[in-house]
Amino acid sequence: MHVPPSGPSPLVGRAAQLQALVQAAGRPPRVLVITGEAGIGKTRIVREMLRSPALQRLPHLIGNCIETMEAPPLAPVIDALSCLPAPALLQPEDVAGVLAPVLPSLAHLLAPPPPPLQDARAERYRRLRAARALLAATRPAVLVLEDVHWADPSTGEFLRLLVTNLPAHLSVILTGRDDMPRSAGQPLPGSWLSGTRIHEIRLEALTPHETGMLAAQLMGASTVPEHVAQRLHRRTAGIPFAIEEVVRLVVENDAGTSGTGEVIEGAGLPAPVRRVFLERLAALSEPARDIVAAAAVAGRPVTIDLLADITGLSESETRRAVTLALDHGALYPASAGTLDFRHSLARQAAYEAICEFERSPLHLRAAKAALAHISPPPLAEIAHHYQQAGHPKEYLRYTEAAGDRATARGDTSTASRHYLTALADHPSTGARLRLGIKLGQSALSAMPDPATIPALRRILTDDEPPQAAAGELRLYLGTLMRNQAGLGLAGLAELARAADDLCDTAPELAARAMSAIAIPSLQGWPLSEHLAWLKKAEALISRIADPVQRTAIAANRASVLMFTGDPHAWNAVAALPHTPSSAAEEVQLARAHVNLAHATTALGYPATARKHLAQADRTLGHNGIPYLEGLAETAHLLLAWTTGQWDELAQRAERALHLYTDIRDLAAETLLVRGLVALHQIGDTAAARNHLANAASTAQLDTGIVLPAAAAALARVHLAADRPDHAHTATAHTLDHIRRTGGWIWATDLAPTAVEALVRTGRQAQAHQLVEDFTQGIGGRRAPAADASLLTCRAHLAPPDQDADSVESLFTQAALAWEKASRPLETAHAFHSAARHRLPQDPQHGQKLGDRALEIYWHLGAQWDSRHCHRLLRRHGLTPDNKRGPLGYGDGLSPPANTKSPGSPRRATPTEPSPKCCTSRHAQPNTMSPASCANSG
């Protein structure tokens, strides 16, 4: 990683202010006042001003005011005048000779120093006049006095004298903090300059975006990720000095990284930031330091009452101490009448300044104060205080209570973290069993945490729970393994053990385990075994009284039947409750709708899929569950792809992959969409093959979507490049899965390319057998997409000597079937294949078929397919320069009015809105249902 430079940091977010300051300074006489808090970049912007062409060649007279009682009067002004080059000084008044002893480099140009005056006040005023006289006698120059909040009284008097009669050629730049204590006696910089030509600005903290820009420049990178910029901004409050120090510490301590958010949080406290804060603490009284320590321990915005309880000070003492802390910038006013630190670095510096032996009692008092003054009490914070105070029993009790509250609020991800924390430290076997079951319940609908599955396994192994508890833990463990961890077969085995453990003692949980096993997968068991488990679950329904559990099982039944194209699925869907009796039942129905949306999209019922997604979205909008939200988003992406709604689909898929990269099956579906977009819309075959291969290797619980579609797209790339043997190889593995499981309904996307590859490699017998197996496998199923796929397969089987009209008729029937299933890309592929078969015998008619394919490709924005269709036409002499025009519009040379060439990459406006993009990652209410892709509950 690039090491930040030791010189001036990059200037970010100040362009407009810098321009205004330079313009003002270039029109003397002028006083420029630059204010802001410590570390905001006042000196940095002054340096940049002095480098500007308007000021660079002028003498720069720079002095710095210092917080000290030892500096002689006018010290910063004398320092500034010492920078004056002799050639720039014209003949000054004689009074300037007073300063000859302190300005040896200019003494030969000054009158001899007069004898001192007896009146000290008169002598001081004469020195002020002498300094002004020197400035009045210079050529055009820039006077810079930094940190005038520390100005000694003589310097303050000099500035008042100077600005009342500012020399015509002089620009004065003053910098000062506006967060200084008013009780210190220093005036606010510029507050006494009324009536003069002043240009005053206040530098504000950087925004999160500007923080990211500064961090990127410091690291030598083009950008930093948005989440890194956000975290860095929270850590530093956008103060450039703090940003630079944190980035420097990140680079020095972790030079091999790119500055992730976690590295930023763990980078520690930069020493310069610590020094600045400790200087502020040193100026405080002991009660004020106690107040700051209490605020640091509290770890949140605090009220005066809370601070009084933690410190033990009286209300009046607390108020005086708070005023002092505010005056010195140790604390800042926050919202709703509370106090807080400027940024987390300041809080960390204050906390580290507390002696170790003082922290424990402070945390104990903070826990009790939070219980007394904050409603509802912040249970997680209270748990933390008890932990730091050395009270483990209270720590574990409040940690579990924090998890229970998060569960009640539907924040299952937070709940899972609290239960994991308590599990890690709890010594009691009974408590671990209780926490393990709570963890399992919440984790089913939370974002995956890699610690959850090992924690549940440890309880089963080490604590030897009784059969009923072990069965419930295995139910949660197996579902998590299957749905979220990508351990499909191992998860099924765990669920089967759970069903055996629970069958006698908890039939509702046993039925849930059985119905979860029933969700089929290309990488699971044969379809018949999954359906057998569904029958076992149905046999237990009469023993289940809980409506939520009954709905969960009914949801799984409807999902299983719909994924397999069973005609009874529609009755199962109709039998689902229309009016849920509780929020938990509503979540179960949302899970069903997301599963059904996936299934009906694959089957070729996009309008039905949209209805299911709309119902799921309504529930997730007010009762969102992160895993279900991710599953709903991948359903939106797949539906958008299959129906040709490709606008911004690549960006949406990229964002979804970032959000759900830890959930293998959601990532697999997203990678599939990215690969299909890269191939067909963008035409980047290298990226497409990479994404598609990653999708196939990532998928675990594949309900016939990822593996077949990825294999079909890879095979199509090979077929387009005239590599049919490679295409056959690309389809073989997934076809083996389909044959093993009997899931022929899932061959919809794959079968046409697999048959074409077999035919083009001379394997006609295998192609006929594949079509026969496909025909039998989807027999009796309700699946318009599968029916269209079968018609396409039969068209590809047509022998070379079959008449062109018959072959065209087969492909046209397939195209119309694909169109009925709202699959425009497959519709165009059918016309494209018809053109390929027709062109050798009838180029004119083949041209028309090619034009129909091109028109659909154009509306989709399928550039890769358009290019291959163009190439096909050119091979048959239908080139852009023949009389038919580029793509054959009768005898014209161009398309009809108000149309675009089918070869144009420009997209048509979609005829229906793009599905929404779910973005929330907040966990939601605890339910007894796992989510799955298909989601098994």
N, C-alpha and C positions, 0 to 999 in steps of 0.2 A: 504494500500500500504506500502511496505517496506520503511523504512526511511533510506536514505543514511548514511553510517557510518561517524563518525566525524574524523576518522583517514585517512590514505592515501587512495586515490581513486584507483580503479582497474587500472592496467596497460594494456592498449589495444593498439594494432597496433604497438608495439615497440619490438616485440620478436627478430627479426633479429638484430636490432641495439643493444639491450641489450646484446645479445650473443657476438657480436663483441666487445663491450666495455669491458665486463668481461674478455674475452680472452686477450685483449690488456693489461688491468690493471694487469692481472696475470703474465705478463712477463716484470718486471721492468728492467732497468729504462724506464719510459714511461710517456709522458704527454698526457692526454686525454682532449680534448676541446669539450664541448657540447654547441651548440648555438641554438637560436630560439627566437621567439617573446615572449612577456610576457604571462604567463599562458599556455604555450605549453607543460609543463611537464618536464622541465629540472631537477628540484629538485626531482621530483617523480622517474625519471629513476636512479638518483644517489642513492636514498634510496634503490632501488631494487638491484643495483649493490653491495652495501655494504652488502646486505643480502646473496649474493651468497657464496657458499662454498669456493671459491678461495680467497675471501676478508673478510669473516665474522670474522675470528679469528685474523686478523691484527688490530693494533691500528688505529682508525679512527680519524685523526686530522682535525677537521672541523672548518672553519671560514667563516663568512659572511661579504661581503662588503656592506656598507650601504650608501645611498645617504644622506650625512650630511656633514656640514662644521666643526662639533665639534669633530669628532673622532680623536684621537691622531694618529700619524704616525704608520704604521705597525699594526694597531689595529686588522684587521682580521687574520693576521699572528700570533700575540700574542695569540689571542683566540684559534687558531688551536693548537699552541704549548702547551697551557694549558691543552689540552686533552691528552697530552702524559703521559702515566703511567710511574712512576719512574723505574720499572723493565725493561722497554723497552729501557732505555737510557744507552748507554755505556759511556766510558770516553770521554767527548767532549773536544775540544780545549779550552784553557784558555779564548780566546776572548768571549766565550759563557757566561762568568760571567757578561758581560754587561747587560744581560737580567735577572739576578737574582732578582732585585727589582720588576720586573713585573711578575715573574714566581715563586711565593713563594713555590709552591708545589715541585719545582725542585731545589730550591736554595741550598739545602744541597749537591747536586751532582755537583754543578757548582763552578768554581773558584770564589774567592771574586771579587766583581765588581771593576774594575779599576777606577781611578779618571777620571772625564770627560775631554775631549779634548777642547782646546780653539777654534779650528776651527769647526764651526757647520757642514760644509760639511763632514769633516773627521769623526766627531762624528756620523753623519747619516750613513756613509758608514760602520763604525765599527759595528753599530747595525745590518746592513744588513748581514755582514759577520758572526755576532754572531748567527743570526737566521738560516743561512745556516749551520753553524757548528753544531748547535743542531740537525738539520735534518740529517746531515751526520753521527752523532754519534748514531742514533737510530737503533734499529733492523728493519726488514722489516715493512713498514707502508704505509698508504694511506693518502696523504694530499689532502683535499678537500677545495677549495676556491670558494664560491658561489657568483654570481652576480659581476664578476670582471669588468663589465662595470662601476661599481661605485667605483672601486679601487682608493684609494688615491695615490698620486705620489710615496710615499715611498713603498707602496705595489707593485706598478707597477715596480719600480726599483728592488725590491727584486726578483720578478718573473723573470726578465731578468737575474739577477745574478744567480739565482738558475738553470735555464734551460741551461745556458751556460756550467755548469758542474754539471749535475744532479747526485745525489748520486745513486749508483748502485742498492740499495735495495728499492728505493722510487718510488711509482706511484703517479702522481699528476693529480687530476681531477679538471678542471676549468669549470664553467658554466657562461654563459653571454648572454645577449640579443644582437641580431644583428639588432634590429630595433631602436637603440639609435641614437640621433642626432650626426652627425659627428662634428658639431660646438661645442659640449660640451667638446671636447678635449680628450675624452676617446678613446683608441684604440679599434678596433674590436678584440674581444677575439681571441687569437691565431695568430693574424696577425704579431706579432713580435717574433714568436717562430721558425722561419725558421732555418733549420739546426739541429734541435733536433728530437728525436724520438716521433713524434706526431701522434696521432690518433684523427681525428677531424670529428664530425658529426653535421649535422643540423637537428633538429627535425621539421617535417612538421606537418601541421594540419591533423586531422583525416579525413578519407573519410566518406561519408554518412553511409556506411555499418559499419565502425568502430564506428561512432557516435552512431548508434543503439546498437551495442554491449556494449559500455560503459554505455549507458542509461539503458539497460536491467540489467546489473550487479548492477548498483546503485539502481535500483528499486527492486532488488531481483527477477527478472523475467527471464525466459529462453530467450525470445526475445521480441522485440517491433515491431509493424507493420511497414512495409516499409515506408508508408506515414508519420508516426510519426518521424522515423529516418531522413527522408528527410527534414521535417519541422524544426526539432531540429538543423540539420546541417545548414540550411539557417539562422537560428536565431543566431547561435554561431560561424559559419565559421569553425566548427570542432576543436575549441580550448578547450582542456580538462577542464581547469579551468572554462570556461564559461558554458560548458555542465554540469559540476557537480553543479554549482550554480543554473542554470535554473531547473535542475531536483529536486534539494533540495527544491526550491521554489514551484514547482508543487506539490511535496509530502506534504509539510507543509500546502499549501493552499487548497489542494483538495485530501485529503488522501483517499477518497473513489473511486478514478478513477484509470485507468491503464495508464494515461499519454497520452491522445489523442492529436492530433495535435492542436486542438482548445484550449485545456487547456494550451499547451506550448505557443501558441501565446499570451494568455491572462494572463500568469503567472506574468507579471510585470517585473521590472528590479531588479535583485539581488543586494543587497546592496554592496557586495564586488566588483562586476563589476563596480558599480557606483563610488566607492571610487577610483578604479584604474584609471578610465577615468578622474575623477575630478582632480586627482594628475597630470595628463598630461596637463589638461587645465590650472592649476595653474602656470605651467612653461612657459606659452605662453604670448606674449605681447598682449595688448588690441586689435590691429588690427587682430592678428592671432586668438584670441578668437571670434572676429566678423566673421571672415571667417568660422570658425568651426560652429558657430551658423547658418550662412547662408546656409551652406551645410546641416545641420540637418533639417532646414525648407524646403529646396528644395526637400528632400526626394528621391533623385535620384543621379546617378553620375553627377558631375557638371564640367563645363569648367571654366577657369579663367574669361572669359568674363561674364559668368552668375553670378559668385561670385561678380565680381566688380559691376554689376548692382544692386544686392541685397543689398550689403553693402554700396555702394556709395563711395568706395575707388578708388583711381586712379589705373591705370594699374600697375605702379611700386610698389605702396604700396601693392596692392593685391598680386603681385608676391613675395614680401618679406614675407608677412604674410603666404602665401601658403608654402613657403620653410620652415618656422619655424614650421608650423603645420605638415608638412611631417617629419621633423627632429625629432619631439617629438612623432611621432606615433599617433597623433590625427586624421590624414587623411592618406590615402594610394593612390598610383597611381592605377587607374582603366584602363579599356580598352579605346582605341581610344582617348588618351590624356585627359581623364577625371580624376577626383579625387572622392574618396568615403571613407566611413568608412569601417573598417575591417569587421564588422558584424553589424547586426541590433541592437544588444544590445548597441554597442558604439553609434550608431545614436540616440537611445532612451535616453541614458545618456546625450548626447550633447543637445538634444531637451529639456529635463527636466531641464537642467542647465540654460535655457533662462528664464529671468523674464517674468511673465505672460503679463505684459503691453507692453513688447517689441515684443511679438510673432505676434500680429495682424498687425502692420506695416510691419514686415518682410514678412508675408504671402502675403500682398498686393503687395509688391515689387517683391516677387517671382512669382506671377501670371503675372505681367507685363513683367518681365524678360523672363519668359518661352515663352510668346507670341512673344517677340522680337528675341529670340536667338535659339529657337528649332523649327525645321520644319520636319514634320507637328507638330503643337502645340499639346502637351499632354492635351487634353481637360478635361479628368477626373481629372488630377492633378491640372489643372487651376481651375476647379470647387471647388476642395477641398481647394485651397488657398483662393478663394473668400469666401467660407463658414467660414473658420477660421479668415478671416479678417473682418467678419461681414457685408458682402455685399450679401444679400440673392437673389436679382434679378439676379445678374451676376452668382451666384452659380447655380441657377435653369436653367438659359439659357445654361450654359456650360455643365451641367449634361445631359440635353436633347440632346444637340449637340453630346456629347460623345456616347449616345445611338444610335443616328442616324448614326454616323460613324461606330459603331460596326455592326449595321444592314447592312450597305452598304458593309462591309467586310465579311458578313456572320456569324459573331460571335454573334449569337442570344442569347446565354446565358448571355454574358456580356451586350448586349443591354437590355435584360429584367431587369437585376439588376439595370442599370442606370435609366430606366423608373420607376421602383419601388421606387428608391430613390427619384426621382423628385416628384412622386405622393405623397409620404408620407409628403412632406414639401410644396407642392404647394397650395396656397390659392384660386386660380382662378378656377371656375367651367369649363369655356371653356378650360383652359389648362388641367384640369383633364380628360375631355372627349377626347381631342387630345392624351394625354399620354396613356389613357386607351386603345384606339384603337391600338396605336403603341405597347403597351405591349402585347395585345392579339395576334397581328400578329407575333411578335417575339417569344412569349412563345410557340406557336404551334410547333416550331421546336427546342426549347431549352430544356436543361435538366430541370426537374421539380423544381420549387421553391415553397415552401409551402405558400409563401405570395401572389402569383399571383392570385389565385382564390378568396380569401377574398378581394383583392384590386378591382377586377372587380365587385364583388358583391356590394361593398360599392358604387362604382360609379353608378350602376343601382339603388340602393336604395336611396342614399343621393342626387345625382345630378339630378335625374329625366330627363334623356336625351330624346331628341325627338325620335320619333318612329324609324327612319332609323338608328340613332346612337345606340339606344337601341338594335335593331335587330342585328347589326354587333357585338356589345359587347356580346350579348347572343350567337351568333355563335361561337365566340372564347371561351367563358366561357363553353358552353356545350361540345365543342370538347375537351377542357382540362379536364373537369370533366370525360368524357367518356374514353378518351385515356390514360391520365396520372394519374388521381387521383383515379381511380377505382370506380367511382360513375356512373356506367353504366346507370341504369334506370333514375336517376335524370338528367344525361347528355342528354339522349334522350329527356326528357321533355323540357329541356332548348333549345335544337336544334329545337324542334317543334315550340316553341314560336318564336324563331328567324326566322324560315321559314315564319310564319304568318306575322311578322313585316316587312319582306323584300320583300315579294312577289310582291308588287306593285312598290316599289321604287328602289329596287336593285335586279333584277331577277338573276344576276350571283351569288350573295351571297345567295339568297334564294335557288337556285339550289344546291349550295354547301352544305347548311344545310340539304336539302332533301337527297342528295346522301350520306351524312355522316350518316344520320339516317338509310339509306338503308343497311349499313354494318350489317349483321346479327350476332346474338350472342346466345349461349345456354342460357344465363341469361338475354336475351333481350325480345323483343316482339315475337309473332308468326311470322314465316317466311313470311307468306302472307302479314303481315303489313309492314315489311321491304321492300318487293318487290313492294308494292303499293307506298311507298315513292319514290322508284327508278323510277317508271313510272311518278310520278309528276315531278321529276327532269328532266327527258327526255323531258317532254312537254315544258320546259322552254328553252331548248338549242337553239332554233331558235332566241330567244331574247338576246342571249349572244354573244357579239362581241370579247371580250378579249380572245385571244388564250390560255392564261395560265388558265383562269377559265374553258374554254371548255375542256382543257386537264385534269384538276383536276376532272371534273365531269366524263369524259370518263374513267379516271383511277379508280374512284370508281365503275362505272358500270361494268368494266371488273373484278374488284375484287369481287363484289357481285356475279356475275354470276359464276365465277370460284370457289368461296367458296361453292357454292351450287351444283357444278357439272353440271351446265346447259350446254347443247351442244353448245348454242350460245356464250358461253364465248370465244371460240377460235376465232370466228369472231370479237368479241369485242376487243380481244387482238391484232389481226392483224390490226384493224382500228386505234390503237394508233399511234401517230406521230413517225416516225422513226428518223427524224432529228429535234430536238427541236429548236425553234427560239430564245430562251433566256435561261439564267441560271435558271430562275424561272420555266420555262416549263420543263427543264431538271430535276429539283428536283421533279416535279410532276411525271414524268415518272419513276424516281428512286423509288419513293414511290409505284407506281403501281407494279414495278418489285419485290419489297420486299414482297408486299401482295401476288402477284401471286406465288412467291416462296413458301410461307407458304401453299397456297392453293394446288398447284400441288404436293407438298410433301405429304399432307394428302390424295390427290386423288389417288396417286400411279403413278405419272409421275416424277420420280427423275431426269431424264436427262433434262427435261424441267425446273425443279426447279433450276438446276445448271446453266442453261443458263440465267434465270431471275436474279439469284444472281450475276452472273458475270457481267451482265449489270448494276445492282445496284451498285456493288462494284466499277466499273469504275467511275461512277458519284460521289459516296461518297468519293472516293480517292482524288479528287481535289475539291469537293464541299460538304464536309461532314456535316451532321446534326446529332447531338448527339442522338436524339430519333430514327431517322431512322437507324443510325449505330447500336444502340442496337437491334432494330427489325431485322436488317439484321443478326446480330450475333446469335440471337435466331433461326432464320431460318437456319443458317449454322449448329447449334447444333442439331436441329430436323432432318435435312436432314442427318447429319452424323449418328445419332442414328438409324433412320429407315433403312438406307442402310448398316448398319453394319460397318461403319468406326469409331471404338471405341477408337482408339489410342489416349491417353491423353485427352479423352473426359471429364473425371471427373475434371481434372485440368482446362480445358477451361470453363466448366460450373461453377466451383468455382470462377474463375476470372470474368466471366460475371455477376454472382450474386453480386459480390462486386461492380462492375461498375454501375449496373442498379437496385440495390436493392430498390431505391426510386420509380421505375415505376412498379406498381403492376403486370401488365400483362407480362412485360418482366421478372420480377422476377418469376412469376408463371411458365412460360415456362422453365426457367432455373432450377427451383426446380424440375420440372417434369423430365428433363434430368438427374439431379443428383439422383433422386429417382430410375429411371430406371437403371442407371449405378450401383447404390448401390445394387439393387436387382439382376440383371441378371449377371453383370460382376464380382462384388465383393462378392455377396452372403450374404450381411449384411441386413437381413430382417428388423431388428429394425430400422436402419438408413433409409432404403428404405421407410418403412411405415411412418416415421416421415416426410421425404421430400415430399412424395406423398400427404399426408394429408395437409401439408402446401401449396403445389402447388394448390390443390383444393380450399382451403379457401382463397388463395390470388387472384386467377383468377377472373376477372370481365368481360372483353370483350373477351369471349372465343368463338372463331370461330370453335368450335368442335374439339379442340386439347387437351387441358389440362384436363378437367373434364372426358371425356371418357377414355383417356389413363391412367390417374391416377386410376380411378375406376377399369379398367380392370386389372391393375397390382396388386392392392390390392386384388381383387377377386382371381387372380391366386395364390397369396400367401396362401389364405384360401383353395383353391381347392387342392393345393399341400400338405397341412397339413390335408386333408380329413375333412374340415369344410365347406361343401357346403352351409349350412344355412347362415353362416357368409358371404360367397361369394355372395350369393343372396342379402343379406342386403347391401353389398358394392356397388352393381350395381344399386340398386333401385332408389336412389336419382337422379343420372344422367339420367337414363332412363325416369324418370318423366319429366325432362327438355326437353328431346328429343321429348317425346309425346306432351308436351305442345306447343313447338315451331314448331313441324313438321319437324325438321331438321334431318331426318333419315340418310342423307348422312354423318352425323357426328357420327353415331353409328358404324363406321367401326372397330375401335379398341375394342369397348366394347361388341358388339353383341355376338361374339363366346363364351366369358367367361360367359356372362349373360345367354345364352342358356344352356351351360354346367351346370351352377349352378342350373338352373331350372330343368333340366333333372335329375340331381343327387339328388335333393330333392323331386323328385316325382311329380313335377308340369308340367307334359307333356303338358297339355292343354295350360297353359300360355306360355310355350316354343314355341308351334306351333303358337300361336297368335303373339308372338314377331317376329318370322320369317316371318309370313305373313305381318305384319306391315312394317318390314324392306324391304321385297320384293317390296311392293307397294311404299314405300317411296323413294327408289332409282331407281324406274322404269323410264327409259328414261334418266337417268343421265350417264355422261361419267366419270367413276371412277373405274379403274382397282382394286384398293385396296378394295373398297366396294364390287365389284363383288366377289373377293376372299374371303372376309369376309362372304358373303352370302353362298358361297359353304361350308365353314367351319361350319356355323350354321346348314345347312341341314345335314351335316355328323354327327354332334352331335345329331341330332334328330332321327337317325336311331334306331329302336326298338331293344331290346336285342336279339330277335329271328331272326333278319335279318341275312342273310348269310354273312360270313366274307369277301368274295370276293367283295360283293356290298359295304360294309362299307369301305373296304380298297380303293376301286375305288373312292368313294366320297372324302375321305381324300387326296388321291393322286391327284385328280383333283384340290382340294383346294390348295395343296402344289405347284402344277405347276402354278396356278394362282397367288399365292403369289410370286413365283419366278419371274414371268413375271412383277409383280409390284415392283421388286427389294426390297422385304421385307424378308431378310434371316431368321430373328428370327421367324417370323410367318410361314415361310416355314418349318423350323425345328419343330415348334410346331405341324404342321399338320402331319408330319411324326411320331412325338412322339405320338400323339393321335391315329394314325393308328396302331402303334405298340401296344398300350394299348388295343385296341379292338381285335387285331389279336393274341396276345400272348396266351390267354387262349385256343384257338382252334388249333393254329399252331405255337408252340414256335420257330421253326426253321425259318419260314418266318417272324414272328414277330421280331425275332432277327435282320434280315436284315433291317427291317424298323427302328428299334431302332438305328442300326449302321448308317443309313443315317442321322437320327436326330443328333446323337453324332458327326458325322463328321462336320456338319454345326455349331453345338455348339462350337466345338473345334476351327474352323476357326474364329468364332466371339470372342472367349474368354468368352463364356457364362457359367461360372462355376456353377452357381446355377442350371441352367437348366440341365447341364451335370450330376450333382449329382442326380437329380430326375430321369433322364433317366437311370442312373446306378442302382438306387434303384428299378426301375420298372423291369429291366432285372434280378436283383438278386432275386426278389420275384418269378420269374418263373424259378429259378434254373440255370440261366445263370451267374454263379459266376466266378470270376477271375481264380479259380483253376480248371475249367473243361478243357477238351481237346481242346475246341475251342479257348482258349486264353482269355485274359482279356475281349475283346469286340467282340469276334467272328470273327477272320480272318481265315476262313476255318478251316483246321486242325492244323494250326500253333499256336505256343505259343506266337508269337509277331507279330506286324503289319509288312506289307511289307517294304522293304528297302526304306530309304529316306522319311519315314512318322513318325509322332508322334502319340502316343496313343491319341484317341479322348478325353480321360479324362485328358490329360495334360493341365495345366493352361497356357502353353506357347502360345503366340499369333502368328498367321501367319501375314506376312507383307501384308498390305492392297493392293488391286489391283489398287487403284486410290488414288490420294492425298487427304489428309484431307482438308476440306474447310478452308478458312482463318479465322482468329479470329480478328474481328474488335476491336480495342482498343481505338480509339480516342474518347475523350470526349469533344473536342472543338466544340462549336456551330458554325453554318455555316450560309450562307446568309439567309436573311429574305425572306420568301415566303408567299404566301397566303394559304399554304397548311398545315393542321395538319398531323402529322404522327400517325399511329394507328396500333394496333395489333389485328385484321386487321386495317390497317391505313386508317382512313377516312379523306378525304379532302373536 
